[in-house]
Amino acid sequence: AKLDLSREDEVDQVRLKLSAMLLASAWAGPLTVVAGFYAYPGHWRVLQPFAGGGGFVVLQAVGWMLYALSMFSLLVVLANAAVIADEQSSGN
């Protein structure tokens, strides 16, 4: 059974879901750093500019650009939570 929620409650639910997605995605970078320190003690450095060959550097650049794009996209969607809640409540 679906609860009858007010518009503010629907907007709050959408914002909560989007905030959780943003937080989980934002933690991916720091968790990778921590995992690297534990997986390769003494050999892991956070900043390794241009180390690992051309292919690795290109893949790192693409990966960080995609990560930044996803963070930006989630922020834009979070800023438009009221519009999303309206669309969900209207059944579109």
N, CA, C and O of each residue as an XYZ file, in Angstrom:
368
protein
N       0.850     -1.179      0.000
C       0.000      0.000      0.000
C       0.886      1.228      0.000
O       1.835      1.328      0.777
N       0.567      2.155     -0.874
C       1.346      3.389     -0.981
C       0.795      4.430     -0.009
O      -0.414      4.643      0.078
N       1.685      5.055      0.699
C       1.281      6.081      1.645
C       0.929      7.359      0.899
O       1.510      7.662     -0.143
N      -0.019      8.100      1.438
C      -0.382      9.380      0.861
C       0.546     10.431      1.469
O       0.372     10.837      2.618
N       1.520     10.861      0.694
C       2.503     11.805      1.190
C       2.251     13.183      0.619
O       1.775     13.326     -0.507
N       2.570     14.177      1.392
C       2.468     15.543      0.900
C       3.617     15.803     -0.073
O       4.571     15.028     -0.148
N       3.512     16.884     -0.799
C       4.553     17.216     -1.773
C       5.902     17.406     -1.090
O       6.928     16.979     -1.617
N       5.908     18.037      0.067
C       7.164     18.260      0.791
C       7.801     16.937      1.197
O       9.020     16.783      1.133
N       6.971     15.981      1.616
C       7.495     14.665      1.982
C       8.084     13.952      0.774
O       9.115     13.288      0.882
N       7.432     14.089     -0.373
C       7.939     13.460     -1.590
C       9.268     14.078     -2.000
O      10.195     13.367     -2.385
N       9.361     15.401     -1.917
C      10.611     16.088     -2.249
C      11.707     15.653     -1.280
O      12.842     15.418     -1.696
N      11.379     15.544      0.005
C      12.359     15.105      0.993
C      12.836     13.680      0.710
O      14.020     13.382      0.872
N      11.926     12.797      0.290
C      12.320     11.424     -0.036
C      13.266     11.389     -1.230
O      14.255     10.656     -1.228
N      12.957     12.187     -2.251
C      13.823     12.243     -3.428
C      15.192     12.800     -3.038
O      16.221     12.271     -3.460
N      15.206     13.851     -2.245
C      16.485     14.438     -1.811
C      17.297     13.454     -0.979
O      18.519     13.392     -1.113
N      16.633     12.684     -0.123
C      17.339     11.702      0.695
C      17.988     10.627     -0.179
O      19.145     10.267      0.036
N      17.250     10.117     -1.157
C      17.801      9.101     -2.054
C      18.980      9.646     -2.847
O      20.012      8.987     -2.970
N      18.823     10.858     -3.388
C      19.899     11.444     -4.175
C      21.109     11.771     -3.312
O      22.247     11.606     -3.751
N      20.874     12.230     -2.096
C      21.993     12.522     -1.190
C      22.756     11.254     -0.843
O      23.984     11.273     -0.765
N      22.044     10.151     -0.635
C      22.707      8.879     -0.357
C      23.542      8.434     -1.552
O      24.657      7.943     -1.379
N      23.014      8.601     -2.757
C      23.774      8.236     -3.954
C      25.023      9.101     -4.089
O      26.097      8.599     -4.421
N      24.883     10.398     -3.832
C      26.011     11.312     -3.936
C      27.076     10.984     -2.894
O      28.266     10.968     -3.207
N      26.659     10.724     -1.668
C      27.609     10.385     -0.611
C      28.349      9.079     -0.918
O      29.564      8.988     -0.747
N      27.602      8.073     -1.372
C      28.234      6.792     -1.704
C      29.229      6.950     -2.843
O      30.303      6.349     -2.819
N      28.884      7.746     -3.830
C      29.792      7.966     -4.959
C      31.004      8.795     -4.555
O      32.116      8.543     -5.018
N      30.789      9.776     -3.699
C      31.894     10.626     -3.262
C      32.909      9.851     -2.424
O      34.091     10.197     -2.409
N      32.457      8.804     -1.726
C      33.360      8.010     -0.905
C      34.236      7.073     -1.732
O      35.206      6.529     -1.202
N      33.932      6.869     -2.991
C      34.683      5.929     -3.819
C      36.162      6.306     -3.911
O      37.028      5.438     -3.796
N      36.455      7.569     -4.114
C      37.850      8.013     -4.219
C      38.642      7.811     -2.940
O      39.688      7.164     -2.971
N      38.176      8.347     -1.806
C      38.908      8.143     -0.554
C      39.046      6.670     -0.158
O      40.081      6.271      0.375
N      38.026      5.867     -0.411
C      38.123      4.446     -0.076
C      39.160      3.734     -0.934
O      39.822      2.809     -0.464
N      39.307      4.153     -2.177
C      40.343      3.591     -3.043
C      41.727      3.917     -2.502
O      42.619      3.069     -2.530
N      41.912      5.123     -2.017
C      43.201      5.514     -1.440
C      43.515      4.669     -0.211
O      44.630      4.167     -0.066
N      42.532      4.514      0.675
C      42.738      3.714      1.884
C      43.045      2.257      1.514
O      43.933      1.639      2.100
N      42.312      1.719      0.546
C      42.550      0.342      0.114
C      43.951      0.190     -0.468
O      44.600     -0.833     -0.252
N      44.424      1.191     -1.201
C      45.773      1.138     -1.761
C      46.845      1.132     -0.687
O      47.833      0.406     -0.792
N      46.652      1.939      0.345
C      47.618      1.961      1.453
C      47.713      0.591      2.134
O      48.804      0.148      2.492
N      46.574     -0.074      2.309
C      46.580     -1.376      2.979
C      47.010     -2.508      2.052
O      47.649     -3.458      2.503
N      46.673     -2.427      0.778
C      47.013     -3.498     -0.159
C      48.488     -3.471     -0.537
O      49.089     -4.524     -0.751
N      49.078     -2.283     -0.621
C      50.476     -2.145     -1.039
C      51.231     -1.254     -0.057
O      51.629     -0.146     -0.416
N      51.435     -1.717      1.171
C      52.109     -0.868      2.163
C      53.541     -0.539      1.723
O      54.303     -1.415      1.314
N      53.877      0.738      1.819
C      55.209      1.186      1.455
C      55.392      1.471     -0.026
O      56.373      2.109     -0.408
N      54.478      1.019     -0.864
C      54.617      1.229     -2.306
C      53.528      2.125     -2.878
O      53.622      2.539     -4.033
N      52.513      2.428     -2.108
C      51.366      3.178     -2.593
C      51.554      4.665     -2.334
O      51.861      5.079     -1.216
N      51.367      5.450     -3.368
C      51.366      6.904     -3.231
C      50.060      7.428     -3.804
O      49.577      6.929     -4.821
N      49.497      8.421     -3.160
C      48.233      8.983     -3.624
C      48.428      9.665     -4.974
O      47.625      9.471     -5.886
N      49.468     10.448     -5.108
C      49.729     11.179     -6.337
C      50.886     10.525     -7.075
O      52.009     10.470     -6.573
N      50.599     10.034     -8.265
C      51.624      9.409     -9.099
C      51.504      9.959    -10.518
O      51.112      9.231    -11.430
N      51.834     11.223    -10.711
C      51.612     11.819    -12.026
C      52.473     11.170    -13.114
O      53.685     11.014    -12.962
N      51.823     10.804    -14.195
C      52.468     10.254    -15.391
C      53.294      9.006    -15.107
O      54.287      8.754    -15.790
N      52.896      8.221    -14.107
C      53.583      6.966    -13.808
C      52.729      5.815    -14.337
O      51.507      5.827    -14.188
N      53.370      4.824    -14.952
C      52.650      3.640    -15.381
C      52.437      3.514    -16.873
O      51.729      2.604    -17.305
N      53.004      4.367    -17.660
C      52.857      4.247    -19.107
C      51.698      5.064    -19.647
O      50.819      5.510    -18.909
N      51.726      5.244    -20.951
C      50.737      6.088    -21.614
C      49.309      5.590    -21.488
O      48.394      6.374    -21.234
N      49.113      4.281    -21.667
C      47.762      3.725    -21.570
C      47.161      3.912    -20.196
O      45.981      4.236    -20.064
N      47.975      3.707    -19.170
C      47.500      3.875    -17.801
C      47.131      5.325    -17.533
O      46.108      5.604    -16.907
N      47.956      6.245    -18.005
C      47.696      7.673    -17.798
C      46.393      8.078    -18.484
O      45.594      8.817    -17.910
N      46.176      7.600    -19.705
C      44.945      7.926    -20.428
C      43.732      7.360    -19.693
O      42.727      8.053    -19.533
N      43.817      6.110    -19.246
C      42.704      5.506    -18.521
C      42.422      6.234    -17.202
O      41.264      6.402    -16.821
N      43.471      6.659    -16.515
C      43.278      7.433    -15.287
C      42.579      8.756    -15.583
O      41.666      9.150    -14.858
N      42.997      9.436    -16.628
C      42.381     10.718    -16.988
C      40.909     10.523    -17.332
O      40.061     11.292    -16.880
N      40.602      9.510    -18.119
C      39.214      9.237    -18.484
C      38.405      8.871    -17.237
O      37.279      9.338    -17.066
N      38.974      8.043    -16.374
C      38.285      7.642    -15.151
C      37.964      8.819    -14.254
O      36.848      8.917    -13.745
N      38.916      9.714    -14.049
C      38.666     10.882    -13.196
C      37.671     11.840    -13.832
O      36.882     12.473    -13.130
N      37.701     11.954    -15.170
C      36.711     12.809    -15.828
C      35.304     12.231    -15.674
O      34.354     12.975    -15.430
N      35.166     10.920    -15.813
C      33.861     10.291    -15.624
C      33.390     10.424    -14.177
O      32.206     10.647    -13.922
N      34.314     10.289    -13.241
C      33.977     10.457    -11.829
C      33.473     11.882    -11.565
O      32.452     12.067    -10.902
N      34.184     12.878    -12.080
C      33.772     14.278    -11.898
C      32.426     14.538    -12.570
O      31.586     15.251    -12.021
N      32.218     13.964    -13.754
C      30.952     14.138    -14.457
C      29.794     13.522    -13.668
O      28.705     14.092    -13.606
N      30.035     12.367    -13.073
C      28.964     11.735    -12.289
C      28.653     12.544    -11.030
O      27.487     12.670    -10.656
N      29.671     13.092    -10.371
C      29.428     13.926     -9.193
C      28.627     15.172     -9.571
O      27.685     15.549     -8.874
N      29.010     15.803    -10.677
C      28.310     16.995    -11.134
C      26.864     16.663    -11.505
O      25.947     17.415    -11.175
N      26.669     15.554    -12.182
C      25.321     15.146    -12.583
C      24.439     14.892    -11.370
O      23.279     15.306    -11.350
N      24.974     14.217    -10.360
C      24.197     13.974     -9.148
C      23.848     15.283     -8.431
O      22.754     15.415     -7.884
N      24.760     16.234     -8.433
C      24.465     17.528     -7.809
C      23.361     18.270     -8.555
O      22.494     18.884     -7.934
N      23.390     18.214     -9.885
C      22.342     18.865    -10.676
C      20.993     18.214    -10.407
O      19.991     18.906    -10.231
N      20.967     16.891    -10.376
C      19.716     16.180    -10.111
C      19.227     16.487     -8.693
O      18.029     16.670     -8.476
N      20.142     16.543     -7.741
C      19.768     16.865     -6.367
C      19.170     18.261     -6.275
O      18.224     18.486     -5.520
N      19.715     19.194     -7.038
C      19.193     20.561     -7.039
C      17.796     20.627     -7.640
O      17.047     21.562     -7.359
N      17.437     19.650     -8.461
C      16.121     19.621     -9.109
C      15.210     18.572     -8.487
O      14.367     18.001     -9.178
N      15.363     18.314     -7.209
C      14.587     17.266     -6.540
C      13.095     17.547     -6.581
O      12.300     16.611     -6.675
N      12.696     18.803     -6.514
C      11.270     19.130     -6.537
C      10.648     18.743     -7.871
O       9.520     18.252     -7.901
N      11.352     18.951     -8.959
C      10.844     18.589    -10.283
C      10.701     17.078    -10.391
O       9.720     16.582    -10.945
N      11.674     16.347     -9.867
C      11.632     14.884     -9.911
C      10.458     14.366     -9.089
O       9.756     13.450     -9.517
N      10.243     14.942     -7.922
C       9.129     14.514     -7.080
C       7.798     14.776     -7.776
O       6.886     13.954     -7.687
N       7.672     15.907     -8.468
C       6.443     16.209     -9.203
C       6.203     15.183    -10.306
O       5.077     14.724    -10.500
N       7.271     14.821    -11.032
C       7.125     13.833    -12.101
C       6.749     12.456    -11.552
O       5.946     11.741    -12.152
N       7.329     12.092    -10.420
C       7.008     10.786     -9.829
C       5.562     10.746     -9.323
O       4.886      9.724     -9.449
N       5.099     11.840     -8.762
C       3.743     11.848     -8.223
C       2.684     11.887     -9.316
O       1.557     11.431     -9.120
N       3.059     12.441    -10.482
C       2.091     12.503    -11.582
C       2.072     11.213    -12.397
O       1.203     11.034    -13.250
N       3.013     10.320    -12.145
C       3.036      9.024    -12.814
C       3.740      9.010    -14.140
O       3.608      8.038    -14.884
N       4.493     10.054    -14.477
C       5.230     10.111    -15.752
C       6.525      9.371    -15.677
O       7.264      9.321    -16.660
